[in-house]
């Protein structure tokens, strides 16, 4: 076993919020597809991190954060399927949109808008593994572990997601 003490240190929640929030936002933005939902998801992830940090086993910290982000996103998708929501009417007097901020601009620069829009056309079942593999660079094994599904299912979902993206790009 390694005796490297720096890898055995568990960061504080403040360190996570300050050091890793852009990474969490980037993952959330790729999964959600818009700034406001990504910000909400980041808040949910940070709450989950606060609750789970005491149980964190030092290792791949960004992998752990992306797994929490992915699970929070999938929980939201499941919840929305059970309780569909109707958006509020677009009344300018009631709603003034703020600027997306630096994190949104960085996330949007990393992936062209047309590709992000195409990603959003995929069902979450395909979008999540494609984002984890093609945008974030995780291995098939890591994705299988993140999503708690067999590696064959991961490969199949990525293949189907990519195929649907290719079909839409060729139109």
C-alpha positions in Angstrom: 0.0 0.0 0.0 1.1 3.5 -0.6 2.2 5.6 2.3 1.7 8.9 0.5 -0.1 10.9 3.1 -1.3 13.6 0.7 -3.5 11.1 -1.1 -4.9 10.0 2.3 -6.2 13.5 3.2 -9.9 14.2 2.9 -10.6 17.8 1.9 -12.9 20.0 3.9 -16.2 20.9 2.5 -15.0 24.5 2.0 -12.1 23.2 0.0 -14.4 21.2 -2.2 -16.8 24.1 -2.7 -14.0 26.5 -3.6 -11.7 24.2 -5.5 -14.0 21.8 -7.3 -17.2 23.8 -7.9 -16.2 24.6 -11.5 -15.7 20.9 -12.2 -19.1 20.0 -10.7 -20.7 22.8 -12.7 -19.2 21.6 -15.9 -20.5 18.1 -15.3 -23.9 19.4 -14.3 -24.1 21.7 -17.3 -23.3 18.9 -19.7 -26.0 16.7 -18.1 -28.7 19.4 -17.7 -28.0 21.5 -20.8 -28.8 24.9 -19.3 -27.3 27.3 -16.8 -30.1 27.5 -14.2 -30.7 23.7 -13.9 -26.9 23.2 -13.7 -26.7 25.7 -10.8 -29.5 24.0 -9.0 -27.8 20.7 -9.5 -24.5 22.0 -8.2 -26.2 23.1 -5.0 -27.8 19.7 -4.6 -24.4 18.0 -5.2 -22.6 20.3 -2.6 -25.3 19.3 -0.1 -24.7 15.6 -0.8 -20.9 16.1 -0.6 -21.3 17.8 2.8 -23.3 14.8 4.0 -21.0 12.2 2.4 -17.6 13.7 2.9 -17.1 11.9 6.3 -17.5 8.6 4.5 -15.2 9.5 1.5 -12.4 7.0 1.0 -9.4 8.8 -0.5 -8.9 8.0 -4.2 -10.2 9.5 -7.4 -11.9 12.6 -5.9 -13.2 14.0 -9.3 -14.6 10.6 -10.0 -16.4 10.6 -6.7 -17.7 14.1 -7.4 -18.9 13.2 -10.9 -20.6 10.1 -9.5 -22.5 12.2 -7.0 -23.4 14.7 -9.7 -24.6 12.0 -12.1 -26.7 10.3 -9.4 -28.2 13.7 -8.4 -29.1 14.4 -12.0 -30.6 10.9 -12.5 -32.6 11.3 -9.3 -34.0 14.6 -10.7 -34.9 12.9 -13.9 -36.8 10.1 -12.1 -38.5 12.7 -9.9 -39.6 14.7 -12.8 -41.1 11.7 -14.5 -43.1 11.0 -11.4 -44.2 14.6 -10.9 -44.1 16.5 -14.2 -43.9 20.2 -13.7 -45.4 22.9 -15.8 -43.1 25.9 -16.4 -44.2 29.3 -15.2 -45.6 31.6 -17.8 -43.0 33.9 -19.4 -43.9 37.2 -17.7 -41.1 39.8 -18.0 -42.5 41.7 -14.9 -42.0 38.6 -12.7 -38.7 37.3 -14.0 -35.5 39.0 -14.9 -32.7 36.7 -16.1 -29.3 37.3 -14.7 -26.0 36.8 -16.6 -24.8 33.2 -16.8 -21.5 34.1 -15.1 -18.0 32.9 -15.7 -18.6 29.2 -15.1 -21.4 29.0 -17.7 -19.2 30.8 -20.2 -16.3 28.4 -19.6 -18.6 25.4 -19.8 -20.1 26.7 -23.1 -16.7 27.3 -24.6 -15.6 23.7 -23.9 -18.3 22.2 -26.1 -19.9 24.0 -29.1 -23.5 25.0 -28.6 -24.8 22.8 -31.4 -23.2 19.7 -29.8 -24.6 20.6 -26.4 -28.0 21.0 -28.0 -27.6 17.6 -29.7 -26.6 16.1 -26.4 -29.8 17.4 -24.9 -31.9 15.5 -27.5 -30.6 12.2 -26.1 -32.6 10.6 -23.3 -30.8 10.6 -20.0 -30.2 6.9 -20.3 -27.8 7.6 -23.3 -26.8 11.2 -22.5 -25.2 10.4 -19.1 -22.8 7.7 -20.3 -21.9 9.7 -23.5 -21.1 12.8 -21.4 -19.1 10.7 -18.9 -17.1 9.0 -21.7 -16.8 11.6 -24.5 -16.8 14.9 -22.6 -15.3 14.0 -19.3 -13.0 11.1 -20.5 -14.0 8.4 -18.0 -13.2 4.8 -18.9 -16.0 2.3 -19.5 -15.1 0.6 -16.2 -15.4 3.9 -14.3 -18.7 4.7 -16.0 -20.0 1.2 -15.1 -19.0 1.8 -11.5 -20.5 5.4 -11.5 -23.9 4.2 -12.8 -23.8 0.8 -11.1 -24.6 -1.0 -14.3 -22.7 -3.8 -16.2 -19.9 -2.6 -18.6 -21.7 -4.2 -21.5 -24.7 -1.9 -20.8 -22.4 1.1 -20.7 -20.9 0.2 -24.1 -24.3 -0.4 -25.6 -25.7 2.9 -24.3 -22.7 4.9 -25.5 -22.9 3.2 -28.9 -26.6 3.9 -29.2 -26.1 7.5 -28.0 -23.3 8.2 -30.4 -25.3 6.6 -33.2 -28.2 8.9 -32.5 -25.9 11.9 -32.4 -24.3 10.9 -35.7 -27.7 10.5 -37.3 -28.7 14.0 -36.2 -25.4 15.5 -37.3 -25.9 14.0 -40.8 -29.3 15.5 -41.3 
